[in-house]
């Protein structure tokens, strides 16, 4: 009887180890499958932040280009026609950037 008891204990340990490994594997697979549901929110927020920063930099760059164009015009390096055409184009680009900024910055 004593010789049979360690075999039963060993078998129970093996069964318990197998059950623990099955549960652990199931939990890991489930966590891996559900992870995108939680990560995508953070990624979307980060993506909006990067887009916002990019648009802000673009806006400042366009404002700087308008200032430079005005300076070049005041110095006489740019003709009136070129000045008007370029200024209108730069202002159009700035307004497009501002339109893109409004929905993102209001979130």
MOSUL-V716784 format. One record per residue. N is the residue number from 1. RES is the residue in one small letter. SS is DSSP state (2 for helix, 1 for strand, 0 for the rest). Layout:
N/RES/SS  N/RES/SS
This chain:
1/x/0  2/x/2  3/x/2  4/x/2  5/x/2  6/x/2  7/x/2  8/x/2  9/x/2  10/x/2  11/x/2  12/x/2  13/x/2  14/x/2  15/x/2  16/x/2  17/x/2  18/x/2  19/x/2  20/x/2  21/x/2  22/x/2  23/x/2  24/x/2  25/x/2  26/x/2  27/x/2  28/x/2  29/x/2  30/x/2  31/x/2  32/x/2  33/x/2  34/x/2  35/x/2  36/x/2  37/x/2  38/x/2  39/x/2  40/x/2  41/x/2  42/x/2  43/x/2  44/x/2  45/x/2  46/x/2  47/x/2  48/x/2  49/x/2  50/x/2  51/x/2  52/x/2  53/x/2  54/x/2  55/x/2  56/x/2  57/x/2  58/x/2  59/x/2  60/x/2  61/x/2  62/x/2  63/x/2  64/x/2  65/x/2  66/x/2  67/x/2  68/x/2  69/x/2  70/x/2  71/x/2  72/x/2  73/x/2  74/x/2  75/x/2  76/x/0  77/x/0  78/x/0  79/x/0  80/x/2  81/x/2  82/x/2  83/x/2  84/x/2  85/x/2  86/x/2  87/x/2  88/x/2  89/x/2  90/x/2  91/x/2  92/x/2  93/x/2  94/x/2  95/x/2  96/x/2  97/x/2  98/x/2  99/x/2  100/x/2  101/x/2  102/x/2  103/x/2  104/x/2  105/x/2  106/x/0  107/x/0
